Amino acid sequence: MDTITFPDAGSGNIKEIKKICFEKNRCGRVRRTSKEHEPVISDHFVEWNLYQALFVEFLGTTIYVFIATIPHYDTSAPGMALIALIACFGKISGGHFNPAVTIGVSLCGRLSLKATILYPVVQMVGGLLGAALTRAIQPPLSYIDNVYYFENGVTVIGDDVKPGWAVFCEGLITFFLVLTYLMCTMDKKKTNWMLSSLAIGFISQANILAASYITGGSMNPSRSFGPAVCISVFTKNVWKHHYVYWVGPIVGSALAAFVWRCFHWQWSCLLLPK
């Protein structure tokens, strides 16, 4: 352990200001040690790192929503996209791309207050842009007349599904998704983003397939909000039960954070981020 001292500007004497612990890695470099419970994106990060993380969340959400909403005949597309995005950008921002995931991480005490506020903002903007790109590349007539797009691009509950059960369904599949994310990524020292991306992508795709005829399997408010805004030019029915895609994921995410804390017995942390 080394103690670093700094000169006191007011006097010429040397005054100890702060003690910082360092450890050397095998290459002989010196790096700051971090505690295991240190937030993924915390206030100790410089502003530029936070801006990078915000840009990555915006870009990743845009790509994901575009791929999830564009008409496709392979239902595995969203899951594969999520695997690639988390593997690429997980180390920078945590690879949320979903306000529900951000809420879960925040309730586990692993996200700063500033990031907790700004992440969902850029994710919603990214969802809008991704859905707008889907609308832009398609002819106007095919956009509204394409029944396949309306069933898969825009998330609406099934004809015979009651709103209460739709909320339950979205909450349940979001619980599965967020709990998988928390269990795979919250241990910073042991997180393998390649393997974690596979687990998160697989559970996401399994949820989409399981709930496709009930709610569309959104699990993501930004994924539902963007397409709803874009198609609302043609029809207003899309907003009838839109609350399902906010209430369900938020409740499911909060429950996943509660279960994660039970597993790790980390009740000494505040529920809200520092």
C-alpha positions as CSV (number, residue, x, y, z in Angstrom):
1,M,0.0,0.0,0.0
2,D,1.3,3.4,-0.9
3,T,0.3,6.8,0.5
4,I,0.3,9.7,-1.8
5,T,0.7,13.2,-0.4
6,F,0.0,16.5,-2.0
7,P,1.5,19.9,-1.2
8,D,-0.6,22.5,0.6
9,A,-1.0,25.5,-1.7
10,G,-1.5,27.8,1.3
11,S,1.8,26.9,2.9
12,G,5.1,25.4,1.7
13,N,4.7,22.4,3.9
14,I,3.7,19.0,2.7
15,K,0.2,18.0,3.9
16,E,-1.4,14.7,3.5
17,I,-4.7,15.2,1.7
18,K,-5.9,11.8,0.7
19,K,-4.9,8.2,0.8
20,I,-5.4,6.2,-2.4
21,C,-4.8,2.5,-2.6
22,F,-3.1,1.1,-5.7
23,E,-2.2,-2.3,-6.9
24,K,0.1,-3.3,-9.7
25,N,-1.0,-5.7,-12.4
26,R,1.3,-8.2,-14.1
27,C,2.5,-5.7,-16.7
28,G,3.8,-3.4,-14.0
29,R,1.1,-0.8,-14.5
30,V,-0.6,0.9,-11.6
31,R,-4.3,1.1,-11.5
32,R,-6.9,2.1,-8.9
33,T,-8.5,-0.7,-7.1
34,S,-12.3,-0.8,-7.2
35,K,-14.7,-2.3,-4.7
36,E,-17.0,-5.1,-5.9
37,H,-20.1,-3.2,-5.1
38,E,-19.0,-0.1,-7.0
39,P,-21.7,1.2,-9.4
40,V,-21.4,0.3,-13.0
41,I,-21.7,3.9,-14.1
42,S,-21.2,6.0,-11.0
43,D,-20.3,9.5,-10.1
44,H,-16.7,8.7,-9.8
45,F,-16.5,8.4,-13.6
46,V,-15.4,11.5,-15.5
47,E,-18.1,13.3,-17.4
48,W,-16.7,12.2,-20.8
49,N,-17.2,8.5,-19.8
50,L,-20.8,9.2,-18.9
51,Y,-21.3,11.0,-22.3
52,Q,-19.8,8.0,-24.0
53,A,-22.2,5.7,-22.1
54,L,-25.2,7.8,-23.0
55,F,-24.3,7.9,-26.7
56,V,-23.8,4.1,-26.7
57,E,-27.3,3.7,-25.0
58,F,-28.8,5.9,-27.6
59,L,-27.1,4.1,-30.5
60,G,-27.8,0.7,-29.2
61,T,-31.5,1.4,-28.6
62,T,-31.8,2.9,-32.0
63,I,-30.4,-0.2,-33.6
64,Y,-32.4,-2.6,-31.5
65,V,-35.7,-0.9,-32.1
66,F,-35.1,-0.7,-35.8
67,I,-34.3,-4.4,-36.1
68,A,-37.2,-5.3,-33.8
69,T,-39.8,-3.2,-35.7
70,I,-38.8,-3.7,-39.3
71,P,-40.9,-6.4,-41.0
72,H,-39.0,-9.7,-40.9
73,Y,-39.7,-13.3,-41.3
74,D,-37.2,-14.6,-38.8
75,T,-38.5,-14.0,-35.3
76,S,-35.0,-14.5,-33.8
77,A,-33.8,-11.2,-35.2
78,P,-34.4,-9.1,-32.0
79,G,-32.6,-11.6,-29.8
80,M,-29.6,-11.9,-32.0
81,A,-29.4,-8.1,-32.3
82,L,-29.4,-7.9,-28.5
83,I,-26.6,-10.4,-28.2
84,A,-24.4,-8.5,-30.6
85,L,-25.2,-5.1,-29.0
86,I,-24.5,-6.2,-25.4
87,A,-21.3,-8.0,-26.4
88,C,-20.0,-4.9,-28.2
89,F,-21.2,-2.1,-25.8
90,G,-21.6,-3.8,-22.5
91,K,-18.2,-2.7,-21.1
92,I,-19.0,1.0,-22.0
93,S,-22.5,1.5,-20.7
94,G,-23.6,-1.8,-19.2
95,G,-25.7,-2.6,-22.3
96,H,-29.1,-1.7,-21.0
97,F,-30.9,-0.4,-24.1
98,N,-34.1,-0.6,-22.0
99,P,-35.5,1.7,-19.3
100,A,-36.7,-1.3,-17.4
101,V,-33.2,-2.7,-17.2
102,T,-31.9,0.7,-16.1
103,I,-34.5,0.8,-13.3
104,G,-33.5,-2.6,-12.1
105,V,-29.8,-1.8,-12.0
106,S,-30.6,1.5,-10.2
107,L,-32.7,-0.2,-7.6
108,C,-29.8,-2.6,-6.9
109,G,-27.7,0.5,-6.0
110,R,-25.4,0.1,-9.0
111,L,-26.1,3.2,-11.0
112,S,-25.6,6.9,-10.2
113,L,-28.6,9.2,-9.9
114,K,-27.5,11.2,-12.9
115,A,-27.2,8.1,-15.1
116,T,-30.5,6.8,-13.8
117,I,-32.2,9.9,-15.0
118,L,-30.3,10.3,-18.3
119,Y,-30.2,6.7,-19.5
120,P,-34.0,6.4,-20.0
121,V,-34.1,9.8,-21.8
122,V,-31.6,8.7,-24.5
123,Q,-33.2,5.3,-24.7
124,M,-36.6,6.8,-25.5
125,V,-35.0,9.1,-28.1
126,G,-33.2,6.1,-29.6
127,G,-36.5,4.2,-29.7
128,L,-38.2,7.0,-31.5
129,L,-35.3,7.2,-34.1
130,G,-35.3,3.5,-34.6
131,A,-39.0,3.4,-35.3
132,A,-38.7,6.5,-37.5
133,L,-36.1,4.7,-39.6
134,T,-38.4,1.8,-40.0
135,R,-41.1,4.1,-41.2
136,A,-38.8,6.0,-43.5
137,I,-37.5,3.0,-45.5
138,Q,-41.0,1.7,-46.2
139,P,-43.5,3.2,-48.7
140,P,-46.4,4.9,-46.8
141,L,-49.0,2.5,-48.1
142,S,-47.1,-0.7,-47.2
143,Y,-46.4,0.8,-43.7
144,I,-50.1,0.8,-42.7
145,D,-51.4,-1.9,-44.9
146,N,-48.8,-4.4,-43.9
147,V,-50.6,-6.5,-41.4
148,Y,-47.5,-8.4,-40.6
149,Y,-45.8,-5.1,-39.6
150,F,-48.7,-4.0,-37.4
151,E,-48.7,-7.4,-35.6
152,N,-44.9,-7.5,-35.1
153,G,-43.6,-3.9,-35.4
154,V,-46.1,-2.3,-33.1
155,T,-46.8,-4.0,-29.8
156,V,-50.5,-4.3,-29.1
157,I,-52.3,-6.8,-26.9
158,G,-54.2,-9.6,-28.5
159,D,-57.8,-9.3,-29.4
160,D,-59.1,-11.6,-26.7
161,V,-56.5,-10.7,-24.0
162,K,-57.7,-8.7,-21.0
163,P,-55.5,-5.6,-20.1
164,G,-54.9,-6.9,-16.6
165,W,-53.5,-10.2,-17.9
166,A,-51.5,-8.3,-20.5
167,V,-49.8,-6.2,-17.7
168,F,-49.1,-9.4,-15.8
169,C,-47.6,-11.0,-18.9
170,E,-45.3,-8.0,-19.6
171,G,-44.3,-7.9,-16.0
172,L,-43.5,-11.6,-15.9
173,I,-41.3,-11.7,-19.0
174,T,-39.6,-8.4,-18.0
175,F,-38.9,-10.0,-14.6
176,F,-37.2,-12.9,-16.3
177,L,-35.1,-10.6,-18.5
178,V,-34.0,-8.2,-15.8
179,L,-33.2,-10.9,-13.3
180,T,-31.1,-12.6,-16.0
181,Y,-29.3,-9.4,-16.6
182,L,-28.6,-8.7,-12.9
183,M,-27.4,-12.2,-12.2
184,C,-25.0,-12.1,-15.2
185,T,-23.6,-8.6,-15.0
186,M,-23.7,-7.2,-11.5
187,D,-20.4,-8.8,-10.4
188,K,-17.9,-6.5,-12.2
189,K,-14.9,-8.6,-11.5
190,K,-16.4,-11.8,-12.9
191,T,-18.6,-10.5,-15.6
192,N,-17.9,-12.0,-19.0
193,W,-19.8,-9.8,-21.5
194,M,-19.7,-12.3,-24.3
195,L,-21.3,-15.1,-22.2
196,S,-23.6,-12.6,-20.5
197,S,-24.8,-11.3,-23.9
198,L,-25.8,-14.9,-24.9
199,A,-27.8,-15.5,-21.7
200,I,-29.6,-12.1,-22.0
201,G,-30.2,-12.5,-25.7
202,F,-31.6,-16.0,-25.3
203,I,-34.0,-15.1,-22.5
204,S,-35.1,-12.0,-24.4
205,Q,-35.9,-14.0,-27.5
206,A,-37.6,-16.8,-25.6
207,N,-39.8,-14.2,-24.0
208,I,-40.7,-12.6,-27.3
209,L,-41.7,-16.0,-28.8
210,A,-43.7,-16.9,-25.7
211,A,-45.6,-13.7,-25.5
212,S,-45.8,-12.8,-29.2
213,Y,-49.6,-13.5,-29.4
214,I,-50.4,-12.0,-26.1
215,T,-48.6,-8.6,-25.9
216,G,-46.0,-8.9,-28.6
217,G,-43.3,-9.5,-26.0
218,S,-42.0,-6.0,-25.6
219,M,-40.3,-5.9,-22.1
220,N,-39.1,-2.5,-23.1
221,P,-41.0,0.9,-23.0
222,S,-38.7,2.5,-25.6
223,R,-39.4,-0.4,-28.0
224,S,-43.1,0.1,-27.7
225,F,-43.3,3.9,-27.5
226,G,-41.3,4.7,-30.6
227,P,-43.4,2.6,-33.0
228,A,-46.6,3.8,-31.3
229,V,-45.7,7.4,-32.0
230,C,-44.8,6.7,-35.7
231,I,-48.0,4.7,-36.5
232,S,-50.3,7.0,-34.5
233,V,-50.3,9.2,-37.7
234,F,-52.5,6.4,-39.3
235,T,-54.4,5.1,-36.3
236,K,-55.0,6.1,-32.7
237,N,-56.0,2.7,-31.5
238,V,-52.4,1.9,-30.7
239,W,-52.6,4.1,-27.5
240,K,-55.7,2.3,-26.1
241,H,-53.7,-0.1,-23.9
242,H,-50.3,1.4,-24.3
243,Y,-49.9,1.7,-20.5
244,V,-49.5,-2.1,-20.5
245,Y,-46.0,-1.6,-21.9
246,W,-45.0,0.8,-19.1
247,V,-46.6,-0.6,-16.0
248,G,-45.7,-4.2,-16.6
249,P,-42.0,-3.7,-17.3
250,I,-41.5,-1.3,-14.5
251,V,-43.2,-3.6,-11.9
252,G,-41.3,-6.6,-13.3
253,S,-38.0,-4.8,-13.1
254,A,-38.5,-3.7,-9.5
255,L,-39.4,-7.2,-8.5
256,A,-36.3,-8.6,-10.2
257,A,-34.2,-6.1,-8.3
258,F,-35.9,-7.2,-5.0
259,V,-35.1,-10.9,-5.8
260,W,-31.5,-10.0,-6.7
261,R,-31.0,-8.3,-3.4
262,C,-32.5,-11.4,-1.6
263,F,-30.1,-13.6,-3.4
264,H,-27.1,-11.5,-2.5
265,W,-28.4,-10.3,0.9
266,Q,-27.4,-6.7,0.1
267,W,-29.8,-4.7,2.2
268,S,-27.2,-2.4,3.5
269,C,-27.3,-0.5,0.2
270,L,-29.8,2.2,-0.4
271,L,-32.7,1.3,-2.6
272,L,-32.1,4.4,-4.6
273,P,-28.7,5.1,-6.2
274,K,-26.2,7.3,-4.4
